[in-house]
Amino acid sequence: MRYYDITHTLNGEVPIWPGDPLFSLEQIQTIGCGSDSNLHQLSMGVHTGTHVDAPYHFLSNGKRLGEMDLSYFIGDCLVLDCPCSNGTVEVEDLMGNIPSGTQRLLLKTPNSHRPYHGPFHTSFCGVSPDAARYIVSQGIRCLGIDYNSVGPFGPDCSRTHRILLETNSMVILEALNLHSIQPGMYTLFCLPLKLDQAEGAPARVLLLDRDSTQ
């Protein structure tokens, strides 16, 4: 069995959604300068890099991260290749490609074929509102995508998020590193920081390839 780490590295080059807090990792204590130990101070928004969205992110009465059961984040998972020929994930990219009973779905889009680190780009591929409704109809409990937002940049961003989250029975994983991941079935392990009242949190995300002998 082989594990894949699909978490992006956090550093000063991580793209930040316009208006979100900037990422900062500052060394404030150094052994070389006479301190007993080395110490860094971390500052960032909870939606920086690879992270989780709970329903409260877009719904005032939505569940917060601490109310979401870990079963949403751990278990069988389908990685689906979505070409996004229209610039967004559409129903036709999904229809007939999601086996019955699938609960965790990761969308590999053209986002995975361009560098993640660097300036934020608005032309990323997100999920259209119609495709979001279709995903909800399939009983998906955990949806992931390979850039900072599951919704496309612009007015449909909020709409897509609300459609996905309004049932209070789904979590969203964003900014996954799927560049080297082949489509197929895996076991997902996603562990967000245990922030009780937050609407989201950075996460370490792994996939287990159950068919690999390595």
N, CA, C and O of each residue as an XYZ file, in Angstrom:
856
protein
N       0.834     -1.190      0.000
C       0.000      0.000      0.000
C       0.880      1.256      0.000
O       1.919      1.291      0.659
N       0.465      2.264     -0.727
C       1.257      3.479     -0.871
C       0.442      4.699     -0.465
O      -0.727      4.841     -0.822
N       1.096      5.575      0.292
C       0.466      6.816      0.717
C       0.919      7.976     -0.161
O       2.071      8.035     -0.589
N      -0.010      8.903     -0.424
C       0.301     10.136     -1.132
C      -0.098     11.312     -0.248
O      -1.228     11.386      0.235
N       0.833     12.219     -0.046
C       0.534     13.444      0.688
C       0.016     14.466     -0.317
O       0.766     14.921     -1.181
N      -1.248     14.827     -0.214
C      -1.845     15.759     -1.182
C      -2.070     17.135     -0.532
O      -2.988     17.875     -0.888
N      -1.189     17.445      0.440
C      -1.219     18.733      1.128
C      -0.168     19.660      0.518
O       0.978     19.250      0.334
N      -0.534     20.883      0.206
C       0.448     21.854     -0.277
C       1.268     22.401      0.888
O       0.754     22.595      1.989
N       2.549     22.644      0.626
C       3.440     23.224      1.627
C       3.059     24.676      1.889
O       2.786     25.441      0.964
N       3.047     25.035      3.160
C       2.769     26.418      3.547
C       4.070     27.203      3.618
O       4.980     26.851      4.369
N       4.147     28.262      2.836
C       5.313     29.164      2.875
C       4.890     30.521      2.329
O       3.708     30.744      2.064
N       5.834     31.413      2.164
C       5.531     32.763      1.730
C       5.015     32.876      0.315
O       4.586     33.955     -0.093
N       5.042     31.792     -0.451
C       4.566     31.806     -1.837
C       3.163     31.233     -1.988
O       2.653     31.154     -3.106
N       2.531     30.833     -0.895
C       1.204     30.248     -0.997
C       0.205     31.312     -1.480
O       0.203     32.424     -0.953
N      -0.637     30.997     -2.466
C      -1.590     32.002     -2.965
C      -2.672     32.294     -1.938
O      -3.184     31.383     -1.287
N      -3.014     33.552     -1.797
C      -3.996     33.997     -0.811
C      -5.222     34.563     -1.527
O      -5.105     35.391     -2.431
N      -6.394     34.101     -1.106
C      -7.636     34.660     -1.659
C      -7.658     36.168     -1.406
O      -7.353     36.606     -0.297
N      -8.015     36.974     -2.423
C      -7.998     38.436     -2.248
C      -8.758     38.888     -1.008
O      -9.932     38.563     -0.832
N      -8.073     39.643     -0.150
C      -8.671     40.155      1.066
C      -8.462     39.308      2.295
O      -8.699     39.777      3.408
N      -8.016     38.051      2.129
C      -7.760     37.190      3.279
C      -6.452     37.581      3.964
O      -5.607     38.231      3.349
N      -6.271     37.193      5.237
C      -5.014     37.506      5.930
C      -3.817     36.889      5.215
O      -3.909     35.783      4.682
N      -2.703     37.600      5.205
C      -1.492     37.096      4.588
C      -0.848     36.026      5.458
O      -1.046     35.987      6.673
N      -0.078     35.162      4.817
C       0.666     34.129      5.541
C       1.966     34.717      6.075
O       2.666     35.440      5.366
N       2.282     34.405      7.323
C       3.536     34.859      7.924
C       4.073     33.795      8.864
O       3.347     33.313      9.734
N       5.323     33.428      8.702
C       6.024     32.527      9.618
C       7.313     33.229     10.008
O       8.257     33.305      9.221
N       7.344     33.738     11.223
C       8.448     34.578     11.673
C       9.192     33.908     12.824
O       8.594     33.487     13.813
N      10.512     33.821     12.669
C      11.310     33.275     13.763
C      11.520     34.372     14.807
O      12.104     35.416     14.516
N      11.042     34.124     16.012
C      11.098     35.138     17.062
C      12.063     34.754     18.189
O      12.285     35.530     19.118
N      12.622     33.570     18.097
C      13.591     33.121     19.101
C      14.608     32.230     18.412
O      14.225     31.305     17.697
N      15.900     32.485     18.611
C      16.958     31.786     17.877
C      18.067     31.363     18.827
O      18.573     32.161     19.616
N      18.431     30.092     18.734
C      19.529     29.591     19.567
C      20.809     30.354     19.264
O      21.572     30.686     20.171
N      21.044     30.631     17.978
C      22.265     31.323     17.580
C      22.384     32.726     18.126
O      23.471     33.305     18.141
N      21.256     33.282     18.581
C      21.270     34.638     19.159
C      21.163     34.608     20.681
O      20.869     35.621     21.315
N      21.407     33.431     21.256
C      21.454     33.332     22.710
C      20.225     32.746     23.379
O      20.217     32.597     24.601
N      19.190     32.409     22.630
C      18.000     31.823     23.239
C      18.219     30.344     23.547
O      19.106     29.712     22.974
N      17.419     29.799     24.444
C      17.522     28.384     24.787
C      16.985     27.478     23.688
O      17.352     26.306     23.611
N      16.106     28.025     22.829
C      15.480     27.211     21.791
C      15.113     28.087     20.603
O      15.107     29.314     20.699
N      14.804     27.436     19.475
C      14.279     28.135     18.310
C      12.756     28.155     18.384
O      12.138     27.173     18.794
N      12.154     29.274     17.988
C      10.701     29.423     18.082
C      10.201     30.307     16.949
O      10.741     31.383     16.690
N       9.146     29.825     16.273
C       8.504     30.602     15.209
C       7.096     31.010     15.625
O       6.445     30.341     16.428
N       6.651     32.106     15.068
C       5.272     32.577     15.247
C       4.556     32.495     13.907
O       5.045     33.011     12.902
N       3.388     31.841     13.895
C       2.617     31.622     12.678
C       1.376     32.515     12.671
O       0.664     32.616     13.670
N       1.129     33.159     11.530
C      -0.072     33.970     11.368
C      -0.648     33.730      9.977
O       0.066     33.829      8.979
N      -1.941     33.413      9.911
C      -2.602     33.200      8.619
C      -4.091     33.032      8.846
O      -4.528     32.808      9.975
N      -4.871     33.139      7.785
C      -6.288     32.818      7.857
C      -6.491     31.319      7.848
O      -5.614     30.574      7.412
N      -7.641     30.869      8.326
C      -7.868     29.427      8.419
C      -8.154     28.792      7.054
O      -8.241     27.569      6.949
N      -8.300     29.609      6.015
C      -8.527     29.081      4.666
C      -7.279     29.241      3.799
O      -7.380     29.436      2.588
N      -6.114     29.158      4.416
C      -4.841     29.286      3.714
C      -4.315     27.907      3.334
O      -4.322     26.985      4.150
N      -3.858     27.770      2.088
C      -3.317     26.483      1.644
C      -4.384     25.402      1.674
O      -5.573     25.694      1.541
N      -3.964     24.160      1.847
C      -4.892     23.034      1.910
C      -5.728     23.143      3.183
O      -5.181     23.183      4.286
N      -7.049     23.191      3.032
C      -7.900     23.469      4.188
C      -9.297     22.893      4.014
O      -9.659     22.394      2.949
N     -10.065     22.976      5.087
C     -11.432     22.467      5.144
C     -12.401     23.636      5.313
O     -12.126     24.577      6.057
N     -13.537     23.570      4.615
C     -14.669     24.478      4.833
C     -15.781     23.709      5.538
O     -16.225     22.671      5.047
N     -16.231     24.209      6.676
C     -17.435     23.687      7.326
C     -18.630     24.531      6.882
O     -18.435     25.629      6.361
N     -19.863     24.051      7.073
C     -21.045     24.815      6.628
C     -21.107     26.239      7.152
O     -21.615     27.120      6.459
N     -20.601     26.493      8.361
C     -20.677     27.830      8.942
C     -19.907     28.872      8.118
O     -20.117     30.072      8.293
N     -19.034     28.428      7.238
C     -18.276     29.364      6.408
C     -19.208     30.235      5.558
O     -18.910     31.405      5.319
N     -20.338     29.670      5.097
C     -21.256     30.422      4.250
C     -22.689     30.444      4.779
O     -23.563     31.059      4.167
N     -22.935     29.786      5.899
C     -24.280     29.729      6.448
C     -24.256     30.193      7.898
O     -23.515     29.640      8.710
N     -25.060     31.203      8.235
C     -25.029     31.741      9.587
C     -25.470     30.716     10.622
O     -25.045     30.772     11.776
N     -26.323     29.777     10.211
C     -26.782     28.732     11.125
C     -26.130     27.388     10.825
O     -26.602     26.349     11.288
N     -25.051     27.406     10.055
C     -24.391     26.168      9.666
C     -23.533     25.587     10.778
O     -23.158     26.285     11.721
N     -23.231     24.316     10.657
C     -22.375     23.649     11.629
C     -20.959     24.209     11.556
O     -20.438     24.497     10.478
N     -20.358     24.354     12.719
C     -18.955     24.756     12.796
C     -18.075     23.518     12.721
O     -18.553     22.389     12.836
N     -16.787     23.748     12.529
C     -15.876     22.631     12.315
C     -15.933     21.628     13.456
O     -15.916     20.419     13.222
N     -16.000     22.119     14.688
C     -16.009     21.224     15.838
C     -17.235     20.345     15.931
O     -17.258     19.388     16.705
N     -18.269     20.662     15.140
C     -19.495     19.864     15.143
C     -19.517     18.802     14.051
O     -20.452     18.004     13.983
N     -18.495     18.783     13.197
C     -18.444     17.826     12.095
C     -17.735     16.554     12.540
O     -16.635     16.610     13.090
N     -18.360     15.421     12.305
C     -17.791     14.135     12.700
C     -16.613     13.775     11.800
O     -16.613     14.096     10.612
N     -15.603     13.102     12.372
C     -14.418     12.725     11.598
C     -14.741     11.739     10.474
O     -13.940     11.576      9.554
N     -15.891     11.084     10.532
C     -16.243     10.147      9.463
C     -16.388     10.844      8.117
O     -16.282     10.196      7.075
N     -16.634     12.173      8.120
C     -16.681     12.921      6.864
C     -15.310     12.923      6.186
O     -15.218     12.961      4.959
N     -14.252     12.881      6.988
C     -12.903     13.139      6.506
C     -12.067     11.882      6.276
O     -10.973     11.967      5.718
N     -12.557     10.731      6.692
C     -11.779      9.503      6.625
C     -12.628      8.406      6.009
O     -13.741      8.144      6.465
N     -12.094      7.753      4.954
C     -12.817      6.638      4.351
C     -12.594      6.552      2.856
O     -11.753      7.256      2.296
N     -13.360      5.678      2.216
C     -13.248      5.470      0.772
C     -13.477      6.778      0.026
O     -14.318      7.591      0.410
N     -12.711      6.965     -1.049
C     -12.725      8.251     -1.755
C     -12.482      8.023     -3.244
O     -11.625      7.225     -3.624
N     -13.232      8.718     -4.074
C     -13.040      8.678     -5.524
C     -12.329      9.939     -5.986
O     -12.773     11.048     -5.687
N     -11.224      9.777     -6.717
C     -10.574     10.893     -7.407
C     -11.050     10.856     -8.855
O     -10.822      9.880     -9.569
N     -11.712     11.926     -9.277
C     -12.318     11.978    -10.604
C     -11.636     13.032    -11.462
O     -11.460     14.172    -11.031
N     -11.258     12.656    -12.662
C     -10.637     13.585    -13.609
C     -11.729     14.413    -14.285
O     -12.636     13.864    -14.910
N     -11.635     15.749    -14.155
C     -12.632     16.656    -14.742
C     -11.927     17.606    -15.704
O     -11.187     18.481    -15.253
N     -12.129     17.466    -17.008
C     -11.410     18.307    -17.968
C     -11.829     19.771    -17.952
O     -11.065     20.630    -18.393
N     -13.023     20.074    -17.455
C     -13.495     21.471    -17.371
C     -13.383     22.179    -18.717
O     -12.784     23.251    -18.812
N     -13.953     21.587    -19.744
C     -13.833     22.152    -21.095
C     -14.469     23.528    -21.200
O     -14.085     24.316    -22.064
N     -15.448     23.840    -20.328
C     -16.091     25.149    -20.338
C     -15.517     26.096    -19.289
O     -16.056     27.179    -19.058
N     -14.421     25.684    -18.657
C     -13.796     26.522    -17.642
C     -14.297     26.260    -16.242
O     -13.725     26.762    -15.274
N     -15.375     25.469    -16.116
C     -15.915     25.085    -14.819
C     -16.292     23.604    -14.860
O     -16.480     23.030    -15.933
N     -16.397     23.000    -13.685
C     -16.915     21.632    -13.587
C     -18.423     21.695    -13.821
O     -19.143     22.374    -13.088
N     -18.896     20.986    -14.844
C     -20.307     20.988    -15.195
C     -20.911     19.602    -14.955
O     -20.191     18.631    -14.723
N     -22.224     19.530    -15.014
C     -22.918     18.267    -14.753
C     -22.410     17.171    -15.690
O     -22.236     16.028    -15.269
N     -22.173     17.512    -16.951
C     -21.731     16.496    -17.916
C     -20.363     15.916    -17.575
O     -20.040     14.812    -18.013
N     -19.542     16.648    -16.792
C     -18.259     16.104    -16.343
C     -18.452     15.035    -15.276
O     -17.566     14.214    -15.041
N     -19.610     15.050    -14.635
C     -19.853     14.181    -13.481
C     -20.818     13.042    -13.779
O     -20.662     11.941    -13.250
N     -21.805     13.297    -14.615
C     -22.878     12.339    -14.834
C     -22.342     11.010    -15.361
O     -21.617     10.968    -16.355
N     -22.705      9.943    -14.686
C     -22.267      8.606    -15.070
C     -20.878      8.244    -14.582
O     -20.419      7.126    -14.815
N     -20.191      9.168    -13.906
C     -18.815      8.923    -13.470
C     -18.662      8.777    -11.956
O     -17.556      8.568    -11.458
N     -19.771      8.887    -11.227
C     -19.723      8.767     -9.772
C     -20.475      7.500     -9.374
O     -21.704      7.481     -9.432
N     -19.772      6.441     -8.972
C     -20.446      5.195     -8.603
C     -21.436      5.395     -7.461
O     -21.220      6.221     -6.574
N     -22.519      4.631     -7.493
C     -23.503      4.692     -6.422
C     -22.851      4.380     -5.082
O     -22.044      3.458     -4.976
N     -23.202      5.146     -4.066
C     -22.651      4.931     -2.735
C     -21.410      5.747     -2.433
O     -20.920      5.723     -1.304
N     -20.882      6.480     -3.428
C     -19.703      7.316     -3.193
C     -20.052      8.427     -2.200
O     -21.051      9.126     -2.368
N     -19.225      8.583     -1.171
C     -19.467      9.618     -0.164
C     -18.400     10.701     -0.169
O     -18.643     11.821      0.279
N     -17.209     10.364     -0.680
C     -16.104     11.333     -0.687
C     -15.581     11.427     -2.114
O     -15.215     10.422     -2.723
N     -15.552     12.651     -2.637
C     -15.213     12.882     -4.036
C     -14.187     13.998     -4.144
O     -14.404     15.099     -3.638
N     -13.065     13.714     -4.805
C     -12.041     14.722     -5.069
C     -11.987     14.971     -6.566
O     -11.864     14.030     -7.351
N     -12.077     16.235     -6.968
C     -12.102     16.609     -8.377
C     -10.716     17.075     -8.816
O     -10.187     18.066     -8.314
N     -10.144     16.337     -9.763
C      -8.869     16.728    -10.356
C      -9.162     17.473    -11.651
O      -9.666     16.886    -12.608
N      -8.853     18.747    -11.684
C      -9.173     19.622    -12.804
C      -7.883     20.135    -13.446
O      -6.795     19.785    -12.989
N      -7.981     20.956    -14.492
C      -6.770     21.571    -15.058
C      -5.984     22.397    -14.050
O      -4.830     22.735    -14.311
N      -6.582     22.736    -12.892
C      -5.810     23.435    -11.848
C      -4.560     22.653    -11.466
O      -3.533     23.241    -11.126
N      -4.649     21.324    -11.522
C      -3.530     20.478    -11.092
C      -2.353     20.525    -12.051
O      -1.263     20.065    -11.710
N      -2.551     21.069    -13.240
C      -1.491     21.073    -14.256
C      -0.763     22.411    -14.330
O       0.028     22.637    -15.245
N      -1.025     23.289    -13.382
C      -0.302     24.562    -13.321
C       0.265     24.716    -11.912
O      -0.300     24.171    -10.964
N       1.367     25.443    -11.757
C       1.969     25.593    -10.429
C       0.982     26.180     -9.430
O       0.229     27.100     -9.752
N       0.993     25.640     -8.219
C       0.099     26.166     -7.188
C       0.682     27.406     -6.518
O      -0.005     28.417     -6.378
N       1.940     27.332     -6.106
C       2.547     28.455     -5.401
C       2.818     29.623     -6.354
O       3.162     29.431     -7.520
N       2.656     30.817     -5.830
C       2.827     32.023     -6.640
C       1.614     32.915     -6.485
O       0.787     32.678     -5.605
N       1.488     33.931     -7.315
C       0.357     34.855     -7.195
C      -0.984     34.137     -7.353
O      -1.088     33.167     -8.104
N      -1.990     34.607     -6.656
C      -3.335     34.063     -6.787
C      -3.853     34.332     -8.199
O      -3.736     35.448     -8.705
N      -4.423     33.313     -8.829
C      -4.992     33.536    -10.161
C      -6.493     33.272    -10.125
O      -6.950     32.314     -9.501
N      -7.254     34.128    -10.801
C      -8.713     34.081    -10.752
C      -9.314     33.155    -11.808
O     -10.522     32.919    -11.796
N      -8.501     32.630    -12.716
C      -9.023     31.819    -13.814
C      -9.057     30.334    -13.483
O      -9.100     29.497    -14.384
N      -9.038     30.002    -12.189
C      -9.050     28.594    -11.806
C     -10.404     27.952    -12.147
O     -11.409     28.640    -12.327
N     -10.400     26.631    -12.227
C     -11.608     25.867    -12.514
C     -12.328     25.541    -11.210
O     -11.760     24.901    -10.325
N     -13.583     25.982    -11.094
C     -14.414     25.665     -9.939
C     -15.667     24.923    -10.377
O     -15.842     24.629    -11.560
N     -16.523     24.628     -9.437
C     -17.748     23.861     -9.688
C     -18.908     24.815     -9.947
O     -19.142     25.728     -9.156
N     -19.628     24.617    -11.033
C     -20.781     25.462    -11.339
C     -21.918     25.166    -10.364
O     -21.960     24.080     -9.784
N     -22.836     26.105    -10.173
C     -23.988     25.834     -9.298
C     -24.795     24.607     -9.714
O     -25.236     23.844     -8.853
N     -24.998     24.403    -11.012
C     -25.737     23.219    -11.467
C     -25.007     21.936    -11.096
O     -25.624     20.966    -10.656
N     -23.683     21.937    -11.277
C     -22.899     20.754    -10.911
C     -22.924     20.540     -9.402
O     -22.926     19.401     -8.936
N     -22.944     21.635     -8.636
C     -23.036     21.513     -7.181
C     -24.345     20.830     -6.790
O     -24.352     19.968     -5.911
N     -25.442     21.202     -7.427
C     -26.730     20.563     -7.131
C     -26.678     19.070     -7.467
O     -27.219     18.242     -6.734
N     -26.035     18.743     -8.561
C     -25.915     17.329     -8.937
C     -25.088     16.563     -7.903
O     -25.441     15.442     -7.536
N     -23.994     17.158     -7.433
C     -23.153     16.515     -6.421
C     -23.953     16.257     -5.146
O     -23.852     15.177     -4.564
N     -24.742     17.231     -4.707
C     -25.583     17.049     -3.526
C     -26.566     15.898     -3.741
O     -26.800     15.100     -2.834
N     -27.142     15.815     -4.946
C     -28.131     14.767     -5.244
C     -27.532     13.373     -5.198
O     -28.254     12.388     -5.053
N     -26.198     13.286     -5.324
C     -25.517     11.989     -5.304
C     -25.152     11.528     -3.896
O     -24.585     10.449     -3.725
N     -25.472     12.337     -2.891
C     -25.212     11.936     -1.518
C     -23.770     12.110     -1.065
O     -23.340     11.472     -0.104
N     -23.019     12.968     -1.750
C     -21.623     13.211     -1.378
C     -21.574     13.936     -0.030
O     -22.317     14.892      0.193
N     -20.696     13.478      0.866
C     -20.545     14.097      2.188
C     -19.260     14.931      2.290
O     -19.144     15.804      3.149
N     -18.308     14.651      1.411
C     -17.019     15.359      1.427
C     -16.598     15.584     -0.015
O     -16.434     14.631     -0.776
N     -16.422     16.856     -0.393
C     -16.046     17.218     -1.754
C     -14.742     17.996     -1.728
O     -14.610     18.969     -0.986
N     -13.778     17.571     -2.536
C     -12.496     18.257     -2.602
C     -12.178     18.736     -4.000
O     -12.673     18.187     -4.984
N     -11.334     19.780     -4.087
C     -10.910     20.326     -5.371
C      -9.481     20.839     -5.246
O      -8.965     21.001     -4.141
N      -8.849     21.094     -6.387
C      -7.413     21.346     -6.439
C      -7.030     22.829     -6.584
O      -5.987     23.131     -7.165
N      -7.833     23.739     -6.080
C      -7.416     25.128     -5.913
C      -8.125     25.702     -4.698
O      -8.818     24.975     -3.986
N      -7.961     26.993     -4.452
C      -8.362     27.591     -3.183
C      -9.862     27.649     -2.935
O     -10.287     27.904     -1.808
N     -10.663     27.423     -3.948
C     -12.114     27.516     -3.780
C     -12.815     26.477     -4.634
O     -12.414     26.218     -5.769
N     -13.878     25.878     -4.078
C     -14.673     24.938     -4.856
C     -15.581     25.685     -5.833
O     -15.990     25.128     -6.851
N     -15.894     26.937     -5.527
C     -16.705     27.741     -6.429
C     -15.835     28.587     -7.332
O     -14.783     29.048     -6.888
N     -16.220     28.814     -8.580
C     -15.418     29.634     -9.497
C     -15.348     31.072     -9.010
O     -16.234     31.533     -8.290
N     -14.300     31.778     -9.399
C     -14.134     33.164     -8.978
C     -15.252     34.016     -9.580
O     -15.543     33.913    -10.772
N     -15.871     34.848     -8.763
C     -16.965     35.682     -9.235
C     -18.242     35.387     -8.470
O     -18.196     34.769     -7.406
N     -19.390     35.822     -8.999
C     -20.658     35.719     -8.263
C     -21.098     34.294     -7.963
O     -21.812     34.062     -6.987
N     -20.679     33.324     -8.796
C     -21.096     31.938     -8.563
C     -20.316     31.275     -7.429
O     -20.663     30.171     -7.010
N     -19.276     31.927     -6.929
C     -18.469     31.326     -5.870
C     -19.317     31.071     -4.623
O     -19.364     29.950     -4.115
N     -19.978     32.107     -4.138
C     -20.830     31.969     -2.952
C     -22.001     31.033     -3.225
O     -22.380     30.234     -2.369
N     -22.576     31.136     -4.431
C     -23.733     30.305     -4.770
C     -23.379     28.826     -4.705
O     -24.121     28.028     -4.131
N     -22.253     28.465     -5.291
C     -21.822     27.065     -5.272
C     -21.592     26.584     -3.844
O     -22.034     25.496     -3.473
N     -20.900     27.392     -3.046
C     -20.649     27.002     -1.658
C     -21.966     26.771     -0.905
O     -22.109     25.773     -0.199
N     -22.911     27.676     -1.051
C     -24.165     27.571     -0.298
C     -24.978     26.348     -0.723
O     -25.584     25.682      0.117
N     -24.992     26.054     -2.015
C     -25.706     24.862     -2.496
C     -25.111     23.613     -1.862
O     -25.843     22.727     -1.421
N     -23.785     23.543     -1.815
C     -23.124     22.364     -1.267
C     -23.308     22.239      0.242
O     -23.441     21.132      0.763
N     -23.316     23.361      0.937
C     -23.274     23.336      2.400
C     -24.635     23.475      3.067
O     -24.755     23.241      4.270
N     -25.664     23.850      2.312
C     -26.934     24.226      2.943
C     -27.622     23.078      3.670
O     -28.451     23.323      4.547
N     -27.300     21.828      3.330
C     -27.923     20.701      4.037
C     -27.242     20.427      5.373
O     -27.726     19.609      6.154
N     -26.116     21.105      5.648
C     -25.350     20.876      6.874
C     -24.808     19.453      6.950
O     -24.485     18.965      8.033
N     -24.707     18.781      5.792
C     -24.258     17.388      5.794
C     -23.095     17.169      4.825
O     -22.900     16.063      4.321
N     -22.317     18.241      4.568
C     -21.165     18.128      3.694
C     -20.044     19.007      4.210
O     -20.281     20.068      4.789
N     -18.804     18.546      3.989
C     -17.627     19.381      4.209
C     -16.899     19.505      2.871
O     -17.032     18.653      1.992
N     -16.125     20.589      2.738
C     -15.400     20.873      1.504
C     -13.913     20.913      1.798
O     -13.482     21.523      2.776
N     -13.126     20.260      0.946
C     -11.668     20.317      1.024
C     -11.177     21.123     -0.165
O     -11.561     20.855     -1.303
N     -10.323     22.116      0.096
C      -9.854     22.995     -0.974
C      -8.334     23.053     -0.995
O      -7.666     22.815      0.011
N      -7.806     23.380     -2.178
C      -6.359     23.496     -2.406
C      -5.651     22.165     -2.157
O      -4.653     22.104     -1.439
N      -6.185     21.099     -2.765
C      -5.542     19.791     -2.697
C      -4.477     19.681     -3.782
O      -4.640     20.215     -4.879
N      -3.400     18.994     -3.473
C      -2.319     18.781     -4.430
C      -2.542     17.441     -5.137
O      -2.086     16.401     -4.662
N      -3.238     17.473     -6.262
C      -3.585     16.248     -6.990
C      -2.751     16.058     -8.251
O      -3.080     15.224     -9.094
N      -1.683     16.821     -8.383
C      -0.877     16.796     -9.608
C      -0.429     15.389     -9.996
O      -0.498     15.021    -11.169
N       0.026     14.604     -9.031
C       0.588     13.278     -9.322
C      -0.393     12.148     -9.049
O      -0.002     10.981     -9.064
N      -1.648     12.465     -8.801
C      -2.638     11.461     -8.418
C      -3.437     11.005     -9.641
O      -4.017     11.816    -10.363
N      -3.451      9.702     -9.851
C      -4.239      9.129    -10.939
C      -5.693      8.968    -10.503
O      -5.957      8.683     -9.335
N      -6.638      9.145    -11.425
C      -8.047      8.930    -11.070
C      -8.268      7.506    -10.560
O      -7.586      6.572    -10.981
N      -9.222      7.356     -9.657
C      -9.532      6.029     -9.127
C      -9.949      6.097     -7.673
O     -10.176      7.173     -7.120
N     -10.046      4.931     -7.068
C     -10.488      4.811     -5.688
C      -9.288      4.779     -4.735
O      -8.280      4.124     -5.002
N      -9.421      5.494     -3.630
C      -8.397      5.578     -2.593
C      -9.089      5.559     -1.233
O     -10.317      5.565     -1.141
N      -8.278      5.538     -0.187
C      -8.763      5.822      1.156
C      -8.259      7.203      1.545
O      -7.061      7.477      1.468
N      -9.165      8.063      1.960
C      -8.852      9.447      2.331
C      -8.617      9.556      3.832
O      -9.373      9.012      4.637
N      -7.549     10.275      4.194
C      -7.287     10.642      5.586
C      -7.088     12.156      5.621
O      -6.065     12.656      5.154
N      -8.039     12.875      6.161
C      -7.958     14.331      6.266
C      -8.111     14.720      7.731
O      -9.131     14.422      8.352
N      -7.095     15.388      8.286
C      -7.130     15.786      9.680
C      -6.989     17.306      9.786
O      -5.874     17.827      9.806
N      -8.120     18.017      9.855
C      -8.058     19.472     10.056
C      -7.643     19.788     11.489
O      -7.856     18.985     12.397
N      -7.049     20.968     11.682
C      -6.760     21.405     13.037
C      -8.058     21.408     13.858
O      -9.117     21.780     13.352
N      -7.967     20.997     15.112
C      -9.159     20.841     15.954
C      -9.557     22.199     16.542
O      -9.352     22.473     17.724
N     -10.133     23.038     15.676
C     -10.601     24.364     16.076
C     -12.096     24.283     16.346
O     -12.875     24.032     15.426
N     -12.505     24.489     17.573
C     -13.871     24.214     18.000
C     -14.909     25.088     17.301
O     -15.872     24.564     16.742
N     -14.733     26.404     17.322
C     -15.774     27.321     16.879
C     -15.553     27.866     15.463
O     -16.348     28.675     14.986
N     -14.512     27.445     14.806
C     -14.156     28.027     13.506
C     -15.020     27.470     12.382
O     -15.650     26.420     12.513
N     -15.029     28.205     11.272
C     -15.756     27.783     10.070
C     -14.878     26.985      9.116
O     -15.342     26.521      8.075
N     -13.609     26.829      9.475
C     -12.687     26.072      8.635
C     -11.357     25.933      9.341
O     -11.159     26.462     10.434
N     -10.440     25.210      8.700
C      -9.128     25.010      9.313
C      -8.157     24.431      8.294
O      -8.564     23.679      7.409
N      -6.871     24.775      8.410
C      -5.855     24.077      7.620
C      -5.885     22.582      7.941
O      -6.273     22.186      9.041
N      -5.478     21.761      6.985
C      -5.547     20.316      7.170
C      -4.347     19.625      6.522
O      -3.779     20.118      5.547
N      -3.979     18.488      7.075
C      -3.018     17.586      6.436
C      -3.842     16.476      5.808
O      -4.627     15.824      6.497
N      -3.677     16.251      4.514
C      -4.530     15.318      3.778
C      -3.670     14.273      3.077
O      -2.713     14.606      2.377
N      -4.026     13.005      3.275
C      -3.316     11.885      2.667
C      -4.293     11.003      1.914
O      -5.469     10.910      2.267
N      -3.788     10.353      0.866
C      -4.527      9.310      0.173
C      -3.744      8.009      0.281
O      -2.518      7.993      0.162
N      -4.465      6.927      0.506
C      -3.882      5.593      0.527
C      -4.329      4.848     -0.720
O      -5.522      4.640     -0.941
N      -3.350      4.447     -1.538
C      -3.621      3.651     -2.739
C      -3.665      2.189     -2.307
O      -2.627      1.566     -2.082
N      -4.855      1.659     -2.196
C      -5.015      0.308     -1.646
C      -4.559     -0.778     -2.595
O      -4.307     -1.904     -2.166
N      -4.446     -0.459     -3.902
C      -4.042     -1.456     -4.884
C      -2.537     -1.543     -5.057
O      -2.037     -2.451     -5.721
N      -1.799     -0.590     -4.456
C      -0.340     -0.576     -4.609
C       0.297     -1.603     -3.699
O      -0.190     -1.840     -2.594
N       1.372     -2.211     -4.145
C       2.114     -3.184     -3.339
C       3.356     -2.570     -2.742
O       4.110     -3.254     -2.050
N       3.595     -1.264     -3.000
C       4.799     -0.603     -2.497
C       4.613     -0.183     -1.047
O       5.523      0.391     -0.448
